[in-house]
Amino acid sequence: MPESSNGHGCGHNMLGSASLLAATAVKDWLATSGLDGRVRYYGCPAEEGGSGKGFMVRAGAFDDVDVAICWHPSAFTGVNRPFSLACVEIDFLFHGRASHAAGAPHLGRSALDAVELMNVGVNYMREHMASTARIHYALIDSGGIAPNVVQSKAVVRYLIRAQTLGEMWTLVERVKKIAEGAAMMTETKVASKQLSGDANLVGNAPLEEAMFANMMRLGPPRFDAADKAFAVEIQKTLRREDVVAAYGRFGLEVKEGEALSEDIYPLGSGVETSVGSTDVGTVSWVVPTVQCRVACYAIGTPGHSWQLVAQGLAGAAHKGLAYAAKVMAGTAIGVFQDADLLARAKAAHHAFRAENPFVNPIADDLAPPLDMAAH
Ligand SMILES: [Zn+2]
């Protein structure tokens, strides 16, 4: 919207613009260099929650691609450890029987009770799953707003994440058992419907080294006094523990008085916990894939917070995305110039795939969740 001055809770408003800038630069370079090659820009819809790229992979959109290059905004700049959790989003729909909650409670069977019992069951399961796995839920339909009605219908949406697809599907089966148990206890019926799903990220060491070398050649991103002053104001709204945790996620020491990072953190930084999921993961199983993270906002800004949204169109975000475009373009040009790099990237990918079979979590018959509010 032209009048909007905000961004997105994870900085995704910057993803496409930086990639378009990079793709355009590479296209211009290809035209002048005379080298034979093609750069393709992918507009990827529904990347958050909708697994847009997973559906594109299923449709074969990446079948003729040698290398995929992307980025993500961050508080820090670098090529971090390629790690994300496989995830799947599933709606559990409970059906019971409506009745007057006071006049005939014994005739009703509450779908909302079933949802509550399911959540309790899953919360008890947490102790008995890998500490790296994650399960979250949101109440999509509580059945209504009238407490004097026994709710005949209720829907809870589950997001189940684990380090591998295999581990994730095992957890899904356990969660489904709990849902069935909750239905049995409440004499309701339950059905489940998968909405989306992403594979975990597969790294590619040759491409990561090449991207990191481009970063080092460029030097770290630089921000001006106004960018830093704004970041300081944002940090005043954060807690100290937000800032400390931000450094901790990348295995870095806290730098006092630093609101915007102007460093490049070492190749492979980042801890293998406290990470989310990305639909880039699914792409990385079918194409050698590399991505960088670039400082675009104040250190300590929580994901999915108003502070991140508020910094989405700020000066630092703009400088960060332009920097990301240069790193991505430089990496792509490096692949065009260095046949050996491409060969090594492909060899690494093939070696991994030979040992790790892949099934896209977007099954052949899964329809894209065009309306995430529908159920
Ligand atoms: Zn994100």
Residues whose N, C-alpha, C, O or C-beta is under 5 A from the ligand:
A	BS01	ZN	C10
